[in-house]
Amino acid sequence: MNQILDHSGPKKQKIHRSPGDTARIITVYAILIMVFGICLIAKAGYSLSESKKIDSTGGNVQGDSIPQIALSADNDILSINVKSASKGIESVSYQWYKGNANLNDIRTYQEQRTLNNANGEDENDDEDIDIDDDAIVAMGDTETEKSTSANQNEMNIQNIGIPKGDSTIHVIVKTVGSDILTEYTQHYYTDVGNDKIKPQIRVAIQGKKLIVTAIDETEIDYLTYSVNNENEVKIDDREDKNTIKAEIELSDTSSTNVRICAVDKAKNSSKIYEKDYDVYAGKPEIILEGEPDGNGGLSKIYVTIDYPRGLKSVKYDLNGEEHEQTFDDPEESRHVEFEVETQEGHNLIKIWAYTEQEQVWSEASGECEHNP
């Protein structure tokens, strides 16, 4: 009597798939799983490769002792976060390079600069660089942030400006009590924002001149320098839009303190370059002259000694008899004159001039006859 009412509406007809359709679906899913697996393997391979690059300075390092470096970019602003699980962080350094550079490119560039320095170039000097060239070029100076304590396990560096265009950042982390450096590189490209890279200052000594080159990867504005804290000199005459050069005269009579700063068009100021230069003044110059005795000999020998930094002492030996004079104030002994009376017969004189620098001295000798 009772009826069961079905209110589910009309029943949908079931679709029956053939065995071939099922096989195709399984194949598609299998391919997707393989692609996903390859992506995971590729990511794992990339991480492993970066880990090997990170542990490039030698030593047996466990995975959990490698500091973790994370970079976060927002338009043209970058932040660096470093965490170290097992050791305190001593410092975090970073350097920008032009273009898309990997760790090997950067090391090759750094090795070349080290080789240039070993060949006698100044530590801040580099070969002239064409900013528009595709070669790897360091932009600005290395920036270093030091931790506040030996137990600091996390460091954050905020508000780092990303250079406009193609660039690569090289991050180096040093942990406390370890010689192993953790390195990381990341490439960026941005066409927004302003120039945030500080100009670079390079110097080289040529004789008694200091050749100063200020370089900016975008556009240089001017450089200033002062010598021995005297009036500051401003140079804005550019070689090209990226380069300004200046020559500073160095004293060979005393140490010269030089202070230099460069500013680019975006008003970024370089690090202050300050150094004392002690230019080699050569050796003391000794001149011997004589006064004729009227019989073909000399009755007196006149000795003149010049040295721009002043003499510490002068010694002479005439026929085995030694005499010495010392000077308390080198400022008053830059030019020294004295005369030596010769003895009857043959005379042999030897003279030594000594400076404040132990390794800098001069020697001269002469001989003559005296016929009264």
C-alpha positions as semicolon CSV with decimal commas, in nm:
position;residue;x (nm);y (nm);z (nm)
1;M;0,000;0,000;0,000
2;N;0,269;0,250;0,100
3;Q;0,477;0,385;-0,181
4;I;0,824;0,511;-0,162
5;L;0,835;0,848;-0,337
6;D;1,153;0,950;-0,515
7;H;1,202;1,328;-0,513
8;S;1,556;1,327;-0,651
9;G;1,438;1,421;-0,994
10;P;1,515;1,243;-1,313
11;K;1,801;1,000;-1,290
12;K;2,117;1,080;-1,482
13;Q;2,239;0,830;-1,726
14;K;2,581;0,683;-1,637
15;I;2,863;0,722;-1,885
16;H;3,046;0,403;-1,960
17;R;3,410;0,450;-2,068
18;S;3,590;0,203;-2,279
19;P;3,912;0,039;-2,152
20;G;4,103;0,255;-2,407
21;D;3,973;0,580;-2,249
22;T;4,079;0,464;-1,905
23;A;4,429;0,382;-2,031
24;R;4,464;0,731;-2,181
25;I;4,362;0,896;-1,852
26;I;4,614;0,687;-1,661
27;T;4,883;0,784;-1,912
28;V;4,808;1,156;-1,874
29;Y;4,823;1,131;-1,495
30;A;5,148;0,935;-1,518
31;I;5,304;1,208;-1,736
32;L;5,193;1,480;-1,495
33;I;5,340;1,289;-1,203
34;M;5,666;1,245;-1,393
35;V;5,683;1,618;-1,478
36;F;5,618;1,706;-1,113
37;G;5,887;1,461;-1,007
38;I;6,135;1,611;-1,255
39;C;6,061;1,958;-1,115
40;L;6,130;1,834;-0,765
41;I;6,452;1,669;-0,879
42;A;6,557;1,986;-1,063
43;K;6,486;2,197;-0,754
44;A;6,677;1,952;-0,536
45;G;6,963;1,955;-0,784
46;Y;6,968;2,337;-0,783
47;S;6,971;2,344;-0,404
48;L;7,253;2,091;-0,396
49;S;7,449;2,290;-0,651
50;E;7,405;2,607;-0,450
51;S;7,507;2,425;-0,133
52;K;7,827;2,311;-0,299
53;K;7,895;2,666;-0,408
54;I;7,820;2,787;-0,059
55;D;8,076;2,548;0,094
56;S;8,349;2,650;-0,142
57;T;8,606;2,766;0,110
58;G;8,694;2,417;0,233
59;G;8,632;2,203;0,540
60;N;8,384;1,934;0,631
61;V;8,054;2,106;0,696
62;Q;7,729;1,946;0,804
63;G;7,413;2,061;0,633
64;D;7,261;2,216;0,946
65;S;7,574;2,425;1,007
66;I;7,541;2,611;0,676
67;P;7,374;2,950;0,732
68;Q;7,047;2,989;0,545
69;I;7,030;3,298;0,324
70;A;6,694;3,433;0,210
71;L;6,649;3,733;-0,020
72;S;6,322;3,921;-0,052
73;A;6,264;4,185;-0,320
74;D;5,987;4,442;-0,345
75;N;6,016;4,645;-0,666
76;D;6,365;4,795;-0,634
77;I;6,415;4,733;-0,261
78;L;6,585;4,418;-0,131
79;S;6,620;4,266;0,214
80;I;6,856;3,990;0,328
81;N;6,774;3,747;0,606
82;V;7,043;3,513;0,738
83;K;6,988;3,237;0,995
84;S;7,252;3,011;1,146
85;A;7,138;2,718;1,355
86;S;7,469;2,603;1,504
87;K;7,703;2,905;1,513
88;G;7,672;3,274;1,575
89;I;7,691;3,508;1,275
90;E;7,996;3,731;1,266
91;S;7,919;3,939;0,958
92;V;7,712;3,962;0,640
93;S;7,863;4,130;0,333
94;Y;7,716;4,200;-0,007
95;Q;7,842;4,337;-0,337
96;W;7,652;4,422;-0,656
97;Y;7,782;4,320;-0,998
98;K;7,666;4,436;-1,338
99;G;7,478;4,180;-1,547
100;N;7,382;3,820;-1,480
101;A;7,689;3,677;-1,307
102;N;7,724;3,340;-1,140
103;L;7,956;3,252;-0,855
104;N;8,231;3,130;-1,088
105;D;8,218;3,454;-1,290
106;I;8,255;3,658;-0,973
107;R;8,544;3,449;-0,844
108;T;8,727;3,480;-1,175
109;Y;8,680;3,857;-1,164
110;Q;8,806;3,875;-0,805
111;E;9,106;3,653;-0,882
112;Q;9,202;3,882;-1,170
113;R;9,187;4,186;-0,945
114;T;9,400;4,004;-0,685
115;L;9,651;3,922;-0,958
116;N;9,658;4,286;-1,066
117;N;9,728;4,389;-0,707
118;A;10,011;4,136;-0,684
119;N;10,165;4,295;-0,993
120;G;10,200;4,623;-0,811
121;E;9,866;4,795;-0,861
122;D;9,703;4,968;-0,568
123;E;9,449;4,763;-0,375
124;N;9,171;4,993;-0,489
125;D;9,295;5,027;-0,841
126;D;9,146;4,843;-1,137
127;E;9,181;4,852;-1,510
128;D;8,978;5,114;-1,693
129;I;8,631;4,970;-1,733
130;D;8,375;5,046;-2,000
131;I;8,050;5,068;-1,808
132;D;7,853;4,974;-2,121
133;D;8,060;4,660;-2,182
134;D;7,923;4,312;-2,106
135;A;8,216;4,215;-1,883
136;I;8,160;4,141;-1,515
137;V;8,204;4,466;-1,322
138;A;8,167;4,535;-0,950
139;M;7,923;4,818;-0,887
140;G;7,989;5,027;-0,579
141;D;8,186;4,895;-0,283
142;T;8,137;4,588;-0,067
143;E;7,896;4,666;0,216
144;T;7,946;4,480;0,544
145;E;7,715;4,452;0,843
146;K;7,863;4,306;1,164
147;S;7,666;4,130;1,432
148;T;7,621;4,285;1,774
149;S;7,718;3,970;1,966
150;A;7,897;3,637;1,916
151;N;7,573;3,448;1,985
152;Q;7,361;3,624;1,726
153;N;7,199;3,355;1,510
154;E;6,990;3,576;1,282
155;M;7,063;3,897;1,095
156;N;6,839;4,114;0,879
157;I;6,961;4,381;0,639
158;Q;6,680;4,601;0,511
159;N;6,629;4,869;0,245
160;I;6,900;4,761;0,003
161;G;6,855;4,938;-0,328
162;I;6,849;4,712;-0,634
163;P;7,038;4,872;-0,925
164;K;6,827;4,965;-1,222
165;G;6,865;4,717;-1,509
166;D;7,052;4,384;-1,500
167;S;7,246;4,311;-1,181
168;T;7,362;4,030;-0,954
169;I;7,409;4,045;-0,579
170;H;7,683;3,840;-0,413
171;V;7,622;3,770;-0,043
172;I;7,893;3,640;0,190
173;V;7,825;3,520;0,545
174;K;8,097;3,456;0,803
175;T;8,019;3,267;1,121
176;V;8,200;3,306;1,452
177;G;8,513;3,093;1,491
178;S;8,504;2,956;1,136
179;D;8,717;3,021;0,829
180;I;8,446;2,884;0,600
181;L;8,247;3,148;0,415
182;T;7,891;3,100;0,298
183;E;7,833;3,256;-0,045
184;Y;7,514;3,316;-0,240
185;T;7,435;3,489;-0,568
186;Q;7,103;3,611;-0,707
187;H;7,026;3,788;-1,035
188;Y;6,776;4,075;-1,056
189;Y;6,632;4,295;-1,324
190;T;6,428;4,606;-1,257
191;D;6,335;4,906;-1,469
192;V;6,184;5,102;-1,181
193;G;6,327;5,317;-0,907
194;N;6,628;5,544;-0,878
195;D;7,002;5,487;-0,876
196;K;7,101;5,360;-0,530
197;I;7,457;5,239;-0,593
198;K;7,735;5,446;-0,438
199;P;8,021;5,562;-0,660
200;Q;8,357;5,387;-0,640
201;I;8,694;5,551;-0,576
202;R;9,012;5,403;-0,724
203;V;9,362;5,531;-0,668
204;A;9,708;5,466;-0,810
205;I;10,047;5,624;-0,741
206;Q;10,252;5,756;-1,031
207;G;10,578;5,901;-0,905
208;K;10,483;6,176;-0,661
209;K;10,124;6,199;-0,785
210;L;9,812;6,021;-0,666
211;I;9,583;5,946;-0,960
212;V;9,220;5,939;-0,840
213;T;8,937;5,791;-1,046
214;A;8,573;5,817;-0,937
215;I;8,335;5,583;-1,121
216;D;7,959;5,545;-1,108
217;E;7,765;5,285;-1,303
218;T;7,486;5,535;-1,385
219;E;7,623;5,892;-1,383
220;I;7,892;6,060;-1,175
221;D;7,849;6,418;-1,052
222;Y;8,164;6,531;-0,874
223;L;8,443;6,434;-0,635
224;T;8,603;6,626;-0,350
225;Y;8,940;6,585;-0,184
226;S;9,147;6,749;0,086
227;V;9,517;6,718;0,164
228;N;9,636;6,729;0,526
229;N;9,292;6,858;0,634
230;E;9,333;7,177;0,435
231;N;9,071;7,340;0,210
232;E;8,852;7,094;0,022
233;V;8,885;7,087;-0,356
234;K;8,584;7,002;-0,578
235;I;8,628;6,844;-0,922
236;D;8,328;6,820;-1,158
237;D;8,508;6,811;-1,493
238;R;8,413;6,463;-1,616
239;E;8,601;6,232;-1,852
240;D;8,260;6,093;-1,952
241;K;7,926;6,057;-1,776
242;N;8,059;5,770;-1,561
243;T;8,411;5,891;-1,478
244;I;8,595;6,178;-1,311
245;K;8,972;6,185;-1,267
246;A;9,197;6,401;-1,052
247;E;9,568;6,425;-0,971
248;I;9,689;6,501;-0,619
249;E;10,047;6,609;-0,553
250;L;10,212;6,411;-0,274
251;S;10,490;6,553;-0,061
252;D;10,824;6,375;-0,047
253;T;10,928;6,572;0,261
254;S;10,661;6,437;0,496
255;S;10,361;6,206;0,512
256;T;10,057;6,325;0,315
257;N;9,703;6,265;0,443
258;V;9,447;6,242;0,162
259;R;9,069;6,234;0,208
260;I;8,842;6,173;-0,094
261;C;8,467;6,147;-0,153
262;A;8,263;6,103;-0,474
263;V;7,897;6,185;-0,538
264;D;7,678;6,068;-0,826
265;K;7,386;6,242;-0,993
266;A;7,139;6,063;-0,764
267;K;7,329;6,216;-0,467
268;N;7,468;5,883;-0,350
269;S;7,799;5,945;-0,171
270;S;8,086;5,701;-0,185
271;K;8,260;5,568;0,121
272;I;8,513;5,820;0,250
273;Y;8,857;5,721;0,126
274;E;9,129;5,835;0,366
275;K;9,492;5,730;0,372
276;D;9,837;5,858;0,469
277;Y;10,093;5,838;0,190
278;D;10,464;5,820;0,259
279;V;10,634;5,886;-0,074
280;Y;10,986;5,753;-0,120
281;A;11,213;6,056;-0,149
282;G;11,513;5,872;-0,286
283;K;11,855;5,875;-0,120
284;P;12,055;6,170;0,014
285;E;12,257;6,342;-0,256
286;I;12,625;6,399;-0,170
287;I;12,837;6,646;-0,372
288;L;13,213;6,688;-0,323
289;E;13,404;6,996;-0,442
290;G;13,754;7,120;-0,367
291;E;13,959;7,439;-0,322
292;P;14,285;7,436;-0,521
293;D;14,608;7,476;-0,325
294;G;14,791;7,638;-0,618
295;N;15,021;7,340;-0,672
296;G;14,784;7,101;-0,846
297;G;14,624;6,971;-0,528
298;L;14,339;7,066;-0,296
299;S;14,365;7,245;0,035
300;K;14,000;7,196;0,129
301;I;13,712;6,965;0,043
302;Y;13,361;7,112;0,042
303;V;13,080;6,868;0,119
304;T;12,713;6,938;0,033
305;I;12,433;6,694;0,124
306;D;12,066;6,736;0,028
307;Y;11,772;6,522;0,137
308;P;11,409;6,652;0,136
309;R;11,315;6,471;0,457
310;G;11,617;6,577;0,652
311;L;11,920;6,390;0,782
312;K;11,969;6,201;1,105
313;S;12,349;6,209;1,100
314;V;12,656;6,258;0,880
315;K;12,986;6,076;0,921
316;Y;13,312;6,117;0,733
317;D;13,652;5,949;0,743
318;L;13,964;6,135;0,631
319;N;14,274;5,915;0,608
320;G;14,140;5,686;0,883
321;E;14,027;5,962;1,118
322;E;13,648;5,956;1,174
323;H;13,417;6,248;1,251
324;E;13,038;6,243;1,304
325;Q;12,761;6,499;1,340
326;T;12,404;6,421;1,449
327;F;12,087;6,629;1,400
328;D;11,796;6,651;1,642
329;D;11,549;6,810;1,400
330;P;11,533;6,665;1,047
331;E;11,347;6,980;0,935
332;E;11,670;7,175;0,986
333;S;11,898;6,921;0,821
334;R;11,754;6,894;0,471
335;H;12,054;7,086;0,335
336;V;12,390;7,034;0,505
337;E;12,724;7,193;0,413
338;F;13,067;7,159;0,575
339;E;13,433;7,175;0,478
340;V;13,724;6,945;0,552
341;E;14,087;7,061;0,551
342;T;14,314;6,819;0,370
343;Q;14,643;6,687;0,503
344;E;14,978;6,720;0,330
345;G;15,027;6,445;0,076
346;H;14,762;6,197;-0,037
347;N;14,407;6,231;0,103
348;L;14,125;5,976;0,097
349;I;13,782;6,083;0,221
350;K;13,467;5,873;0,272
351;I;13,128;6,020;0,364
352;W;12,805;5,859;0,489
353;A;12,467;6,035;0,516
354;Y;12,196;5,867;0,727
355;T;11,820;5,935;0,740
356;E;11,541;5,855;0,986
357;Q;11,462;5,547;0,774
358;E;11,726;5,289;0,858
359;Q;11,728;5,141;0,511
360;V;11,780;5,479;0,338
361;W;12,136;5,615;0,340
362;S;12,407;5,725;0,098
363;E;12,782;5,687;0,069
364;A;13,042;5,882;-0,134
365;S;13,421;5,891;-0,150
366;G;13,701;6,086;-0,316
367;E;14,075;6,133;-0,308
368;C;14,320;6,412;-0,383
369;E;14,672;6,541;-0,325
370;H;14,771;6,840;-0,115
371;N;15,098;7,013;-0,193
372;P;15,150;7,316;0,033
